Amino acid sequence: MNTQQTDTAHSLYALYETLPDEVQKRFLEELVQKKYLQIKALAFSGSPINEKRNRVVLGVMQDAFTVPDNFDEPLPDDIINEFYSGQL
């Protein structure tokens, strides 16, 4: 933020603090609703933010490795003990 924007923001906040509590509450409710709609529009639009995401390419690792048949079997005790030994 540049100096002018900072001064404006501080002035607006000072004005906000002078408002009655009920007006402050309504103002914040409206502000939150507008920001929610802006965030929702960004999230679900074809905006550059969404286009910069890495795309998932299914099957890119196909046949690169195989899962062993004993994958779901319990680990040997010596390997399990290494998890709890406190040494990294």
KOLPA-208319 format. One record per residue: x, y, z of N, C-alpha, C in turn. Coordinates in steps of 0.1 Angstrom, whole numbers, padded with zeros to 4 digits. Example, Ala and Ser with C-alpha at 12.3 -4.5 7.8 and 13.67 -1.06 7.14 Angstrom:
% residues 2
{{0132 -0057 0078} {0123 -0045 0078} {0132 -0033 0078}}
{{0128 -0022 0071} {0137 -0011 0071} {0129 0000 0079}}
This chain:
% residues 88
{{0008 -0012 0000} {0000 0000 0000} {0009 0012 0000}}
{{0005 0022 -0008} {0013 0034 -0008} {0007 0043 0003}}
{{0014 0054 0006} {0011 0063 0017} {-0004 0068 0016}}
{{-0008 0072 0004} {-0022 0077 0002} {-0032 0067 0006}}
{{-0030 0054 0001} {-0039 0044 0004} {-0039 0041 0019}}
{{-0028 0041 0025} {-0027 0039 0040} {-0034 0049 0047}}
{{-0032 0062 0044} {-0040 0073 0050} {-0055 0072 0048}}
{{-0059 0068 0036} {-0073 0066 0034} {-0079 0055 0042}}
{{-0071 0044 0043} {-0076 0032 0051} {-0077 0036 0066}}
{{-0067 0043 0071} {-0068 0048 0085} {-0080 0057 0087}}
{{-0082 0066 0078} {-0093 0076 0079} {-0107 0068 0079}}
{{-0108 0058 0070} {-0120 0051 0069} {-0122 0043 0082}}
{{-0112 0037 0088} {-0113 0030 0100} {-0117 0039 0112}}
{{-0111 0051 0112} {-0114 0061 0122} {-0129 0064 0121}}
{{-0134 0066 0109} {-0148 0069 0107} {-0157 0057 0112}}
{{-0153 0045 0108} {-0160 0033 0112} {-0162 0032 0127}}
{{-0151 0035 0134} {-0151 0035 0149} {-0161 0044 0155}}
{{-0165 0055 0148} {-0174 0065 0154} {-0189 0061 0152}}
{{-0191 0050 0143} {-0204 0046 0141} {-0210 0038 0153}}
{{-0223 0039 0154} {-0230 0031 0165} {-0227 0016 0163}}
{{-0227 0008 0173} {-0224 -0006 0173} {-0233 -0013 0162}}
{{-0246 -0010 0162} {-0255 -0017 0153} {-0251 -0014 0138}}
{{-0247 -0002 0135} {-0243 0002 0122} {-0230 -0005 0118}}
{{-0221 -0006 0128} {-0209 -0013 0126} {-0211 -0028 0122}}
{{-0221 -0034 0130} {-0224 -0048 0128} {-0230 -0050 0114}}
{{-0239 -0041 0110} {-0245 -0043 0096} {-0235 -0041 0085}}
{{-0226 -0031 0088} {-0215 -0028 0078} {-0206 -0041 0076}}
{{-0202 -0046 0087} {-0194 -0058 0087} {-0201 -0070 0080}}
{{-0213 -0072 0083} {-0221 -0083 0077} {-0221 -0081 0062}}
{{-0224 -0069 0057} {-0224 -0066 0043} {-0210 -0068 0036}}
{{-0200 -0063 0043} {-0186 -0064 0038} {-0182 -0079 0037}}
{{-0186 -0087 0047} {-0182 -0101 0046} {-0190 -0108 0035}}
{{-0203 -0105 0033} {-0211 -0110 0022} {-0205 -0107 0009}}
{{-0200 -0094 0007} {-0195 -0090 -0006} {-0181 -0097 -0008}}
{{-0173 -0098 0002} {-0160 -0105 0000} {-0162 -0120 -0003}}
{{-0172 -0126 0004} {-0176 -0140 0001} {-0179 -0142 -0013}}
{{-0187 -0133 -0019} {-0191 -0134 -0033} {-0180 -0132 -0042}}
{{-0171 -0123 -0039} {-0159 -0121 -0047} {-0150 -0134 -0047}}
{{-0148 -0139 -0035} {-0139 -0151 -0034} {-0146 -0163 -0041}}
{{-0159 -0164 -0040} {-0166 -0175 -0047} {-0165 -0173 -0062}}
{{-0166 -0161 -0067} {-0165 -0158 -0081} {-0151 -0162 -0086}}
{{-0141 -0158 -0078} {-0127 -0162 -0082} {-0125 -0177 -0082}}
{{-0130 -0184 -0072} {-0128 -0198 -0071} {-0134 -0206 -0082}}
{{-0146 -0201 -0087} {-0153 -0209 -0097} {-0153 -0203 -0111}}
{{-0145 -0194 -0113} {-0144 -0188 -0126} {-0132 -0193 -0134}}
{{-0131 -0190 -0146} {-0120 -0194 -0154} {-0109 -0184 -0153}}
{{-0107 -0179 -0141} {-0097 -0168 -0138} {-0083 -0173 -0139}}
{{-0073 -0165 -0141} {-0059 -0169 -0142} {-0055 -0176 -0129}}
{{-0061 -0174 -0118} {-0057 -0181 -0106} {-0059 -0196 -0107}}
{{-0071 -0199 -0113} {-0073 -0214 -0115} {-0065 -0220 -0126}}
{{-0062 -0212 -0136} {-0054 -0217 -0147} {-0039 -0220 -0144}}
{{-0034 -0213 -0133} {-0021 -0215 -0129} {-0018 -0228 -0121}}
{{-0029 -0235 -0117} {-0028 -0247 -0110} {-0021 -0258 -0118}}
{{-0014 -0267 -0112} {-0008 -0278 -0119} {-0020 -0288 -0122}}
{{-0020 -0292 -0134} {-0031 -0302 -0138} {-0026 -0316 -0134}}
{{-0035 -0324 -0130} {-0032 -0338 -0127} {-0034 -0346 -0140}}
{{-0023 -0354 -0143} {-0023 -0362 -0154} {-0024 -0377 -0149}}
{{-0036 -0382 -0152} {-0038 -0396 -0147} {-0030 -0406 -0155}}
{{-0025 -0416 -0149} {-0018 -0426 -0156} {-0003 -0423 -0160}}
{{0002 -0412 -0155} {0015 -0408 -0159} {0026 -0417 -0154}}
{{0023 -0424 -0142} {0033 -0433 -0136} {0029 -0448 -0139}}
{{0020 -0450 -0148} {0015 -0464 -0151} {0027 -0472 -0156}}
{{0028 -0484 -0150} {0039 -0493 -0153} {0053 -0489 -0148}}
{{0054 -0478 -0140} {0067 -0473 -0135} {0071 -0481 -0123}}
{{0062 -0487 -0116} {0065 -0496 -0105} {0053 -0505 -0102}}
{{0056 -0515 -0095} {0045 -0524 -0091} {0044 -0525 -0076}}
{{0032 -0526 -0071} {0030 -0528 -0057} {0032 -0542 -0053}}
{{0040 -0545 -0043} {0043 -0559 -0040} {0031 -0566 -0034}}
{{0030 -0579 -0035} {0019 -0586 -0030} {0017 -0585 -0015}}
{{0028 -0584 -0008} {0027 -0583 0006} {0026 -0569 0012}}
{{0022 -0559 0004} {0021 -0545 0007} {0012 -0543 0020}}
{{0001 -0550 0021} {-0008 -0548 0032} {-0004 -0556 0045}}
{{0006 -0564 0044} {0010 -0572 0056} {0017 -0563 0066}}
{{0016 -0567 0079} {0023 -0559 0089} {0038 -0558 0087}}
{{0044 -0547 0091} {0059 -0545 0089} {0066 -0554 0100}}
{{0078 -0558 0097} {0086 -0565 0107} {0088 -0557 0120}}
{{0090 -0563 0131} {0091 -0556 0144} {0103 -0547 0144}}
{{0114 -0550 0138} {0126 -0541 0138} {0123 -0528 0130}}
{{0115 -0529 0120} {0112 -0516 0113} {0102 -0508 0121}}
{{0092 -0515 0127} {0082 -0508 0136} {0089 -0501 0147}}
{{0099 -0508 0153} {0106 -0502 0164} {0114 -0490 0160}}
{{0118 -0489 0148} {0126 -0477 0144} {0117 -0464 0144}}
{{0104 -0466 0142} {0094 -0455 0143} {0094 -0449 0157}}
{{0096 -0457 0167} {0094 -0453 0181} {0108 -0452 0188}}
{{0119 -0453 0181} {0132 -0453 0188} {0136 -0438 0192}}
{{0130 -0428 0186} {0134 -0415 0189} {0146 -0410 0181}}
{{0152 -0418 0173} {0164 -0415 0165} {0159 -0413 0151}}
{{0164 -0402 0145} {0160 -0399 0131} {0173 -0400 0123}}
